[in-house]
Structure formats: structure tokens, C-alpha cells
Amino acid sequence: MIDLEQVQLTVDELEALRLADFLGMSHEEAGKQMGVSRATFGRIIEQARKTVADALIHGKAISVDGGNYRRVDPTTNRVFLCDHCGWRWEEPPATGRPKKCPSCGGQAFHRVAEKG
């Protein structure tokens, strides 16, 4: 096996890639999900993409470690908050992102980060 040079991707950067590039969330929506501003999310995703591009272009391994994160219990319901009407509701885990607010039908809502 070949020993590859490694680049470091933080857990925050990996989460930013998951939210923006894998799930297709906007920077504003993803920033809310991560509990940071849109501008901060933009900086995180920019660094993450640069790191991944370096690894792909130069054949480097990607190591994921560090960053500011909290593990979530996969059996705990997810909590959402509607940006339009303020309705707060829960969804079971692993059911995908809701399509709309169950109260007003709006599509502008975000997941609430549970404090723990």
C-alpha cells in the first residue's frame, strides 16, 4: 500500500460539505443548521472545498478530525422552526427533510440545534 500525503478536513467542514453540496441547502439554511451565520458558513464551506480540491488534484488522502461539533443521538426527534409563522414541530429521525411547515405550508424553515 502507498503512503499518501494527507490533508486535514475538520468535522465542521465535512458537515458544511454535507449540508451544501450533498443535501443542496443554501448557505443561510445550512448556517442556521450549524448554528453559525451565513457569512461564517461561507468561510467554512470555502475552506472545505479548497481542501477537498487539493486532495483530488494532488492525490492526497483526506483525514477528518477536530473542529467544533456535538454528536446527536440518532433516536432523538429532530426539531424544526418555521421562519414564516414561528411554528415549532418535531420529526422522527431518518425520515428526510420535511417538504413544508405543517402549520402554514411555508417552505422557509430550519432545524433547531438542540442544546446538550
N, C-alpha and C positions, 0 to 999 in steps of 0.2 A: 504494500500500500504506500502511496506517495504522501509525504508530509506537506500539507498545503499551508501557505501563509493564511492567517485568519484576520478577519475584520470583526469588530465588535458592534452588535446591534443591541440596544437596551430593550428591556421589556416594554417601555413606553413607546419606543419606535416601532416595535413589532405590532403593538396594539394599534398604533396610528395607521400602519400599512393595512392591517385587517379591516379597520373601520372605513378608511377612504378608498383603498384600491380593491379590496375583496368584497366588501359589503356596499360600496358605492355611496357612502354617506358624504354630505357636504362638510366642509371644514367647520362650519358653525355647529352643525348637528354632532359631528364627531368630537368637537371640543367640549360640548356640553356632556356628552357621554363620558369623556375622560376627566371632566371637572376642571378644564382649563379654558382660557379664552380662545377665540378663533385665531388670533394672531400667534399665540403660543402653540396651538395645534399646527399652524402653518410652518412654524420653525421646526417642530418635531418631525413632521412628515417630510419636509425638505431634507433634513439630515438623514432620515431613514432611507429615502430614495437614493441619495448620494452614496450611502454605504452599500446598499444592495447593488447599485450600478457598478461600483468599484469591484465588488466580489464577482459579478457576472463578467465584466470586461476583462479582468485580470486573473480569472480562475482561482479566486480565493475562497476559503471556507468561511461560513458565517456562524459566529458564536453569539448566542442570545443570553444575556446576563445583565444584572444590575438594573438601575432605573428605579423609579418611584411607583410601586404597584401594591395592590392588595388582592389576595386570592378571594374568589367569590365561591360560596357554597353552591354547587350545581343543583341542589334540591330546593333552593330558595326561590320563591316567585320573584319575577322582575317587576319593578315599579316604573310606571310611565306618567308623565305630566303633559297635558295639552297646553301648548303655547297660546292658543286662542281663547278657550273657555276656562282654563285652570283645572279641569277635571283630572283627578289622580286615580289611576287604576292599576291593578296587578294582572300579570300574565304568567302562566306556568313556564318553567324553563324549557328550552329546546323546542319552542313552538314557532320560532321565526319572529321577525319584526311585525307588529300589528300594522294593518293597512290604514286604519283611521281611528280617531278618537271615538269611543263608544257613546259619548255624550252628544257631541256636536257634529261628528263626522269629519272634522278637520284632519288634515294630514301634517300639520305643523305641531309635532310633539317630540319629546325626548325622554330618554331613560333617566331616571333619578338615581344617582350614585348613593347607595345605602352607606351610612356611616357605621363603622365597626371597629 
